[in-house]
Amino acid sequence: MKKMKLFWLFLVLALVGTSLNAAELKIGVVNAGAVLEKSPQKAQALARLEKEFSSRSSMLEKKHKALRSKQEQLAKDGAILGADERKLKERAILSDQRELKRLQDEYSEDLSIRRNEELRKLEKDIAQTIVELAKKESYDLVIYQGVIFASDKVDMSDKVLELLKAR
């Protein structure tokens, strides 16, 4: 019986001690999605990507228009063309379609790779900003990704955005 009382006393003291220690911790939460979407660096990165890929995009658009023009021309002149000439034009159009699809796939893949690179750089910059802010304001724990709920009291996303905008 004495051991049970001692056990419960120890358990109560442990819980009280833990709650006192938890009250002294300074905890912050950063909403990763909101910071990423609202950061000025994301807009700058997207503008860089658009500038980098604009020439390829316009080239693809020109090729697409030229292919459409060839298809319309074949549809218009198809009745008056000989069978051999018609087959040659159809094969040329098919070849152009394949080439255009290949170029579009390469463009999409390259754009996706570059976008991911830019987003990784931005996430790294955001993480560094969070660490700087946490050290500056003496946070004991900062949770950045994977948060389901956080009250406004511990949310430091706006402070992180302010620092990012200042850069």
C-alpha positions as CSV (number, residue, x, y, z in Angstrom):
1,M,0.0,0.0,0.0
2,K,2.9,2.3,0.8
3,K,4.4,1.6,-2.6
4,M,1.2,2.5,-4.3
5,K,1.0,5.9,-2.5
6,L,4.6,6.6,-3.3
7,F,4.0,5.7,-7.0
8,W,1.0,8.1,-7.2
9,L,2.9,10.8,-5.4
10,F,5.8,10.4,-7.8
11,L,3.4,10.5,-10.8
12,V,1.6,13.6,-9.6
13,L,5.0,15.4,-9.0
14,A,6.2,14.3,-12.4
15,L,3.1,15.7,-14.1
16,V,3.2,19.0,-12.2
17,G,6.9,19.3,-12.9
18,T,6.4,18.6,-16.6
19,S,3.6,21.1,-16.9
20,L,5.7,23.8,-15.2
21,N,8.6,23.2,-17.6
22,A,6.2,23.2,-20.6
23,A,4.8,26.6,-19.5
24,E,8.4,28.1,-19.7
25,L,9.0,26.9,-23.2
26,K,8.6,29.4,-26.0
27,I,7.1,27.6,-29.0
28,G,6.4,28.9,-32.5
29,V,4.7,27.6,-35.5
30,V,5.2,28.7,-39.1
31,N,2.6,27.9,-41.8
32,A,4.8,26.6,-44.6
33,G,2.2,26.9,-47.4
34,A,1.2,30.5,-46.5
35,V,4.8,31.7,-46.2
36,L,5.7,30.1,-49.5
37,E,2.7,31.6,-51.3
38,K,3.0,35.1,-49.9
39,S,6.8,35.5,-50.1
40,P,8.1,38.0,-52.6
41,Q,10.9,35.6,-53.5
42,K,8.4,33.2,-55.0
43,A,7.1,35.9,-57.4
44,Q,10.7,36.8,-58.3
45,A,11.5,33.1,-58.9
46,L,8.5,32.6,-61.1
47,A,9.4,35.8,-63.1
48,R,12.9,34.5,-63.6
49,L,11.5,31.2,-64.9
50,E,9.1,32.9,-67.2
51,K,11.9,35.0,-68.6
52,E,14.2,32.0,-69.0
53,F,11.6,29.9,-70.8
54,S,9.8,32.6,-72.8
55,S,11.9,32.1,-76.0
56,R,11.2,28.3,-76.0
57,S,7.5,28.9,-75.3
58,S,7.2,31.3,-78.2
59,M,9.1,28.9,-80.5
60,L,6.7,26.1,-79.5
61,E,3.7,28.4,-80.2
62,K,5.1,29.3,-83.7
63,K,5.6,25.6,-84.5
64,H,2.1,24.8,-83.3
65,K,0.6,27.6,-85.6
66,A,2.7,26.4,-88.5
67,L,1.5,22.8,-88.1
68,R,-2.1,24.0,-87.8
69,S,-1.6,26.0,-91.0
70,K,-0.3,22.9,-92.8
71,Q,-3.2,20.9,-91.6
72,E,-5.7,23.5,-92.8
73,Q,-3.9,23.8,-96.2
74,L,-4.0,20.0,-96.6
75,A,-7.7,19.9,-95.7
76,K,-8.4,22.7,-98.3
77,D,-6.2,21.3,-101.1
78,G,-6.6,17.6,-100.3
79,A,-9.2,17.0,-103.0
80,I,-7.1,18.4,-105.8
81,L,-3.8,16.7,-104.8
82,G,-2.7,13.5,-106.3
83,A,-2.7,10.4,-104.0
84,D,1.1,10.3,-103.7
85,E,1.5,14.0,-103.0
86,R,-1.3,13.8,-100.4
87,K,0.4,10.9,-98.6
88,L,3.7,12.9,-98.6
89,K,2.0,15.9,-97.0
90,E,0.2,13.7,-94.5
91,R,3.5,12.0,-93.5
92,A,5.2,15.4,-93.2
93,I,2.4,16.7,-90.9
94,L,2.5,13.5,-88.8
95,S,6.3,13.9,-88.5
96,D,5.8,17.6,-87.5
97,Q,3.2,16.5,-84.9
98,R,5.6,14.0,-83.4
99,E,8.4,16.6,-83.3
100,L,6.1,19.2,-81.7
101,K,5.0,16.7,-79.1
102,R,8.6,15.8,-78.3
103,L,9.6,19.4,-78.0
104,Q,6.6,20.2,-75.7
105,D,7.4,17.2,-73.5
106,E,11.0,18.4,-73.2
107,Y,9.8,21.9,-72.4
108,S,7.5,20.7,-69.7
109,E,10.1,18.5,-68.1
110,D,12.8,21.2,-68.2
111,L,10.3,23.8,-66.7
112,S,9.3,21.4,-64.0
113,I,12.9,20.7,-63.1
114,R,13.8,24.3,-62.9
115,R,10.7,25.2,-61.0
116,N,11.5,22.5,-58.4
117,E,15.1,23.9,-58.1
118,E,13.8,27.4,-57.5
119,L,11.3,26.2,-54.9
120,R,14.0,24.2,-53.1
121,K,16.2,27.3,-53.0
122,L,13.2,29.3,-51.6
123,E,12.4,26.7,-49.0
124,K,16.0,26.7,-47.9
125,D,15.9,30.5,-47.6
126,I,12.7,30.4,-45.6
127,A,14.2,27.8,-43.3
128,Q,17.2,30.0,-42.7
129,T,15.0,32.9,-42.0
130,I,13.0,30.9,-39.5
131,V,16.1,29.8,-37.7
132,E,17.4,33.4,-37.6
133,L,14.1,34.6,-36.1
134,A,14.0,31.8,-33.6
135,K,17.5,32.5,-32.3
136,K,16.8,36.3,-32.3
137,E,13.6,35.9,-30.3
138,S,14.8,33.0,-28.1
139,Y,12.3,30.4,-29.2
140,D,12.8,26.9,-27.7
141,L,10.9,25.1,-30.4
142,V,9.7,26.1,-33.9
143,I,7.5,23.8,-36.0
144,Y,7.6,24.5,-39.7
145,Q,6.0,21.7,-41.7
146,G,3.4,19.2,-40.9
147,V,1.3,21.3,-38.5
148,I,-2.4,20.5,-38.4
149,F,-3.4,23.2,-36.0
150,A,-1.8,26.1,-34.3
151,S,-3.3,29.0,-32.4
152,D,-2.5,32.6,-33.4
153,K,-0.6,32.9,-30.1
154,V,2.2,30.6,-31.4
155,D,1.9,31.4,-35.2
156,M,5.0,33.3,-36.3
157,S,4.4,33.1,-40.1
158,D,3.8,36.9,-40.4
159,K,7.1,37.7,-38.7
160,V,8.9,35.3,-41.1
161,L,7.2,37.0,-44.1
162,E,8.2,40.4,-42.8
163,L,11.8,39.3,-42.7
164,L,11.6,37.7,-46.2
165,K,10.1,40.9,-47.6
166,A,12.9,42.9,-46.0
167,R,15.6,40.9,-47.8
